[in-house]
Amino acid sequence: MTTEPTRIAATLAFAACLACVGDDGGNDEVADETATEAGDDVDTSTDGPGDTTTESESESESESESESTTTETESETTTETETETETESESETESETETETESESESESESETGGGPVGESCPGGGWDPEHVVAMITNEADATVHLMRASGETFALDTSFPNAPADAEPALVTGANGDYIFASVYDDLAGGSHNAAYYRVYDRDTGAVVWEHAEAMWEPEGRSPKLAADGRVGLFLYSAFNNTDISYSMVLDEDGIVDVFEGAIARSVGEDDWLANEVGESYPRWHNVSTQEDLWPAHQIWDGYISSWLADSTLAYLAEVDDTMVLINQRVNEIESVPWPELDTYLFNGWWISRASPISRWVIVTDGSAERLVRLLDGDVSEDFELFPPPGHSVPECTHSRFRVESDGSLVATWRDMNSASVWRLPSPEGDWELLPGLGPIAENIGSTLGGSGGSYWLRSFAPGEKYCFNPGDWGPPPPEALLGSALQISRAVDDVLITDDYGSYPALAAEGRCSARPLSSDPAQPWTIEDLTDGSTFEAPLPGTLRWLGD
């Protein structure tokens, strides 16, 4: 299983990201939607083995919620210990309730569909015009509309029966396969404001499949986990819970299936097992039918090098019989691959600065150099030293994560004295080359990088936009550089580059062929939809947060 290490030029470590995207209070839930649950990696600081800091990134996110997204990549989000992609802004809380009927002056067809323009929303997506491709949630009035590929929209019933007279309704949503979920609940504190109403809808028609009123538990923190059969898992809050114990709940058409200790991490499976985290991200499985709990078969290396896949499989590193092993475990089904090449480092003073057990790569460091160790097809281990392009270094406070692409190439952001750019390393034996499409950025305090299917986006931050302990100095930027807060979306294969000086997080769909993003912080302004195959732009039919749904 071994190959000789490939040695490359001089060394300069990749810097570990010490702050998370969610710190800036931006549209992190949007970025999370561009990620897959099966794309987790762990990032830790390189201060030393006794001072590691795990992080979560909302890029290519989170969350995001791969059960309902279309941009499934394997190196873009982290959820292992800090679980920020589950907790930061995915709760999607909104206020007020939706009226149950459209205006009487509207035509019958408009009342059924919710109105909106009819035309292509993004032709490059290749969708059937009748296919529901997106959800639009409006924070101002707590409405939810589904959008077909044609651009036609129709409203879901998010009314709040028996709500307290002084209630402050809020909303959380989820989606998976044929089902959409929405819960409207009372956001006021106190035992008399614990009302919630849960609904699952048919994705194609918007018809209510089941609904349930609740007077004890309401959603809190993590986004809902909607299973393929329509069962819903929720992280909970209750004014009557006077302990430090966290709870989650699973609902179906008959009401509450189970309430259990821990924070639900993935949706419930056909066999009633789900991924659950207890305490400070101690993963285990819970069965909502038998209430049985099951822990990982081996102790996770350093207590945190693990990732949940969408089907509640836990990928993790462990020491077994004095050898490092990569393990994929789902309940009692365990697959393990010995990885003795890691022994040389982890048993001799090196430690892990970043890792993706799902994508089978680890970055180890001794504080001065970093090496990438990854398992290729046939469980052959590849090992080589990381280094920047000549004359470049790591941008200060960068969130432009090191990425392992599906073709095995590496992508990272490096800077010289005047600007920073995204670079690609095709192979360990090659040289860094500028990634086609994206331009340089300058006079910023870091950036974050995401992408899917050959499309990339680069979001940079202006000084003062977020905290940065040492933003560094910039020389005179090149004329083509974007300064401060800015966004670039590039699809080099179609020669498309979109730039904007409003720094937002785009959501990519249809394997990177379609993008959606806000144009400003004004919630009354609809998002823009861009066809990244030809650069054409469309306005979303309604204001609100647009979330792409999986096929």
N, C-alpha and C positions, 0 to 999 in steps of 0.2 A: 504493500500500500504506500510505499514511500518513493519519493523522487528527490534528487539532489536539489538543495535550495538554489534558487536563481539569484545571483547577486547583481545589484544594479547601482552603479555610481555612488555619489556621496549621499549622506543621510540628512534628512530634516523631518522631524516627526509631524504627522498630521496633528493639529490641535483638537483636543476634545471640546465639544460644545458645552459651555458651562451654564447656559441659560436657555429657556425654552421659548418657542414661538408664542405660546399662550401668554407670555408676560406682557405683551404689548396691547392686549385688549382688543385685537383686531378680529376679523372674521375667521377665527380658527376653525369653527365648525365647517366652514366651506372648504378649507384646505384639507380637513380630515376626510371629507367625502371623496377626495381624490386618491385615497389610500385604501389598502385592503387589510383586513384583520390578519391575513396570512403573511403580512409583510413587516413583521416586527423586527426591530433590532435593538440592542442595548448599547447605550453610549455612556461611558464613565470618564471622569477626569483622569489626568495622568499625573496627579500629584504624588501618588504612591499607593501601594496596596492597602494601606490603612486609611486612605482618604479618598475613596471613590465616590463619585456623584453620578447617579443614574439620571437619565433625562428622557423626556418624551418629545417627539417632534410632530407637528401637525401638517406636514407636507403630504405630501404624498404618501389625508387623512382622512388615520385616524382614523374613520372610525370609522377613518376612519370607519365605518360600518360597511365592511366589504359584502355583507349579506345583501346589500341593496345598491352597490355601486358598480360601475363598469370599468374603472381604471385600476385593475388589479396588478400591482407591481409588488416586488418582494424585498425592497430595501429602503422603505421610505418612512415608516412610522415606528415609534417605540411605545410600548404599553407595559413593560415588565414590572417596574417597581414604583415609579412615580405615578403611573397610569394617567398621565395628563390627557392623553387622547381620549380617555373615557370621562374625564371629570371637568376639563377646563371650561369649555363653552358649548359642549354638545347637548346640554340639557335643553337647549333651544326654547327657553321659557319665553312665552309671549303673554300679552295681556288682553283682557276683554274677551267677548265671545262673538261668534258669527251669527247673524240673523239667519233664520231657518229658510226663508224664501227670498227670491229675488224681487225686485220692484215690480208692481203690478203693471207698470207701463211697458215692461220689456216684452218682447215676443216670446211665444212658448218655447221656441228653440233656444233662445238666449237664457231663459230660466233654467232649462235643463242642463245647459253647458256652462253657465257662468259667463257667457259672452267671450270677448277676446277675439283677436284677429285670427283668421284661418289662412294658413300658408305654411311654407316650410319653416320649421324652427331652426334646423341645421341640416341641410341636404347631405353634407358629407358624412353624417352619421349612418346613412344607409337604412334608416328605419322605415317600416311600414307607416304611412300617414296616420293610421288609427291606433298605433301602438302608444301606450302611455309611457313617456320617457322621463318625466320630471315631476317633482312636487314643488309647489311654491307656497311657503308659509309667510304670513304677514304678521309681524310683531305688533303693529298698531291695533289691529282689530281681531287678532287671534283666529284668522281664517286660514283654511288649507284648500288649495286648488291643485288638481292634477292636470298636467299638460300633455297632450298628444303630440306626436312628431309633426302633425300638421299645424301646430300652434294653437289649436282649439283647447279651451280649458273648461273644467267643470268643478263645482264646489263640493266639498265634503260637509256632512252635517257635524259641526262641532258645537252644537248648542249645549247648554249646561243645565239640565233639569234639576230642580230642587236646590239650586245654589243659594247660599245665604244672601240676604238682601244687600249686604255690604261687601260681598265677595270681590276679590281682585283676580279674575280668571287668568290663568296662564296655560301654556300649551307645550306638550312634547310630542314628537312624532318619530315614526320609524317605518321601515319598509323592508320587505323580503319576498321575492318571487311574485306570487299572485296576490299578496296582501299588503295593505297599508294600515298603519296603526296611528291613532291620535288619542291623546288624553288631555282633557281640559280639567284643571284643578284650581282650587282656591289658594292663591299665593300669600294670603295673609297669615300671620303667625297665630298660634293659639289653638286650643282644642276645639273651639267652635268653628274653626276655619280649616278643617281637615277633609273637606269634601273633595271627591275626585270622580270623574266619569271617564270610562275607558271604552273605546270602540275599535274594532277591526273591520276594515272595508274591503270589498272586492276591488282590485286594482283597475280592472277594465271598465267597470260601471260606476264605482263609487258607492254602491249599495252597502248598507251595514250588514256585516256577516254575523257579528255578535256585539253586545254591549253590556256593560256592568257598572253599577253605581257603587261607590266605596266611601265609607265614612270614617275610616281609621287610618289607612295608608295612602300616601300620595307620592308621586315621583320625586326623586332627589338626585342631583349630581349626574350620574352616568346616563347615557342615552339608552332608550329602550332596546331590548334584544328580541326581535321578532323572528320566530321559527318558521320553517317552511310550511308547517301545518297550521299556522295562525296563532299558536300559543305565544304569549308575550311575557318576557322577563323584565323586571324593573328593580332598580336600586331604590330604596324606600326612605321616606321620612315620616315620622309620626310625632305629634305633640305629646302623645302619651308614652313615648319611649324615653324613660328617664335614666337610661344606662348609656355606657360608652360603646355598646355593641351595635354594629351595623347589621342591617337586614336587607334581604331581597325577597321578591315575590314572583310567582308565576301564575298567570291567569289564562283561562280558556273560556269557551262559551258558557260554561256552568258557573263561572266565578273564580274564586281563589283556589288554585290547585295546591300551593304550598307557600309558606313563609319560612325562611331559613336564615341562619346567621351567615354573614359574608356579603361580598359585593359581586354580583353576577358579572361575569366577564364575557360570556358568549351565550348564544341562544340555546334552548333546550333541544336535544336531539330526539330522533325517533325512539331511542331506547330509554328516554327520560333522564339521561345524564346531561349535565352542563358543566362548563368551566366556572369556577368560583374562586374568589380570593378572600382570605380571612386575615385580619390583622393588617400588618404592613406588607401587603402583596405576597402572602404565602399561598401559593396556588394549590387547589385541590379540586376534586370533582364532587358534585352533589347530585343525588337522584331524587327527583321531585315526586316520584311515586312511592318509593320505599323509605325516603329520608336518610338513606345511607350516605356516608361521606368516605372518600377515598383519597389518600395522599400519594404523592409521587413515590415510585418504587425506590428511588435513590435520592440521597441528599444533593440538592442543586449546588453546583460549584459557586462558592462565594455567596450563596443565598439569593442570587438574582439573575444569573445568566440563563434566562428562559423566555419563551415566547409562546403565546396561545395562537393556534391556527383557528380558522373559522369553524371547523367542526369539533372544537374543544379538544383537539390533540395538543399536548404540551411538548414543545421541543426544548430540550435543555442539555446543559453540559454537567457531567458528574464524574467523580473519580470512582472507578470500580476496579477492584483488585489491583490497585496501584497504577492504573492506567486511565488517562482521560478518555471518556466515551461520550459520543453524541447520541442522545436518546429521543425518540419520538414515542410518546405514551398517550394512549386514550383509555382511561379507566384501567382495565387489566390487560390490554393489548399493548405490548412493548416491542419496539424495534430499536436495536442499538448497533452503533458502528464504532469500533475502537478507533481512537485518534491519538496514537502514541507520539506523533510529531509535536503535539502540544506539551507533552511531558517535559521536553527539553527546556521549555520556557517557564511553564507555570510551576514546576518543581525546583526551579533554580533562580528565583528572585524576580522574574518578569511577572507582569500582571496584565489583565485584559483591560484595554481602554475602550474598545467597542466590539460588539459581536452580533451576529444574526444567526442563531441556531437554525432558523427556518431555511435561510439561504446558504447555510453551512460555511460561514466564514467568521474568522476571529482576527482582531487586530491586537497584538501583544506589544508591550513596551517595557523598557527598563528605565524609563525617565529621560533617555537621551535619543533613542532610536525607536522606530516602530516597524513591525513586520506584519504582513498580511499572510495568514495561514488559512487555506480554504480547501474543502474537499470537492474534487471534480468527479465526473462520471467514473464509475468503477471504484469509488472510494479512494482515489489517488490523491495524496495531499500535496498541494503546491504551497511554496513558502518563499517569499521574497521581501526585500526591504523597500519601504516607501520613501519617496523623495520628491521634491518639487521640481518644476521646470527651472532651468538655469536663471538666476537673478530674481527668483520669486520666493515667497514665503506664505505662511498661513494668514489670511485676513483676520484682524482682531475682531473678537466677538461674532465670528461668523456662525451662521446657522446653515450654511450651504454644505450640507452633509456629504461626506464621502459616500459614494454609491457604487455598488457592484451591479453592473448591468446584466441583462439576461444572456448577452453574448460573452460574458466574462470580462469585458472591459471595465475600467475604473473611471469614474467621473468625480471631479472635485473643483473647488474654487480656489484659485491662487492669486496673489497680488504682487505687483512690483511697487515702486515708490509712488506711482501716479494713479493707478487704477487696478481693479481686480477683474478677472475674467474666469469663465468656466473652461476647464481643460478635460481632455479625455486621454487615457492611457490604453491603447488598443490591446497590449499584451505586456507581460513582464519584460520581454526582450526589446520592446519598442521604446519610443520617446513620447513624452506628453505632446499633444497637439490641441490647438484651440477647438473647442466644440463648435461646429458650424451653426450659424444662425444667431446666437446670443451675442450682444455687444458688451463692451466694458462698462463697469460702474465705478463711481468714485465719490469722494467726500461723503461717505456713509459710515455707519457703525455696525456693519455686518449685513448679511443677506441670508436668504433661505432659498433652496433649490428643490424643485419637484418636477415630475414628469410622468409620461405614460406613452407607450406605443410610438416612440420616435419624436414626441413633442416634449418640450421642456419649458418651464417657467422659472424666472429668477426675480425674486422680490428683494429689494434693498431698502434699508432703513435710514432715515435722516437723523443727524445728531439731535438728541433730545427726544426722539420718537420712542425710544426704549432705553432701559438702563444698560450702560456699558462701562465697565470699570476702567478700561484703557482702550479707547477707540483708535489710538494711533494717529499718525500724521500722514497727510496726503500732499504730494507735490502737485504742480499744475496738471490738470487732467487732460487727456487727449480730447479733441473737439467732438468726437463721436460718443463720448462717455455720457451715460445718464447719471445725474447727480442726485444724491440724497435719496428721498423716498421715491421709488419708481417700480414699475413692473414691466417685464418683458415676457412675451409668450412666443415661442419659436417652434416651427415645424419645418426643419431644413429640407426634408424630402420633397415638400411642396413649395419651397422657397417663400414661406410665410413668416413674417416677423411683425408682431404687434407690440407697441410700446405705449406706456401711459405713465404720467407723473403722479397719478393717484395709486399709492401702494396698497394693493388688495391681494387676496389669495384667490386665484382662479380655481374652478372645479372643472376637471377634464372628464370627458366621456367618450364612448365609442372608440376605445383604444387610442385615445389622444386626438381624435379627429374633430371634436367639438369642445368648446370652452364656454363657461358662464362665469360672470363676475360682476360685482357692483362697480358703478362708475363714480360713486361718492359715498359719503357717510349718511346721506339723506335717505331714510327708509321709504319715502314716498316716490323715489325715483326707481323705475324698474331696472333690473339688471340687463346687461347686454349679453347676447349670445353670439359667439363667433364660430364660423366654419373655418377650421384651421387647414382645410384642404385647398381653399382658394382665398381666404382672408375676408370673405363677406361677413357682414355684421347684421344682426337682427335684434330688435328690442323685445325683451320678455313681455308677454301679453299683460302681465299684472305686476305691481310692485310687491316686493317681498324677497325672502331668501330662496334662491332656486337651488334645488338639490336633484342631481341626476339619479335615476333609478336604474338598476341592473336589468338585463334582458330577462 
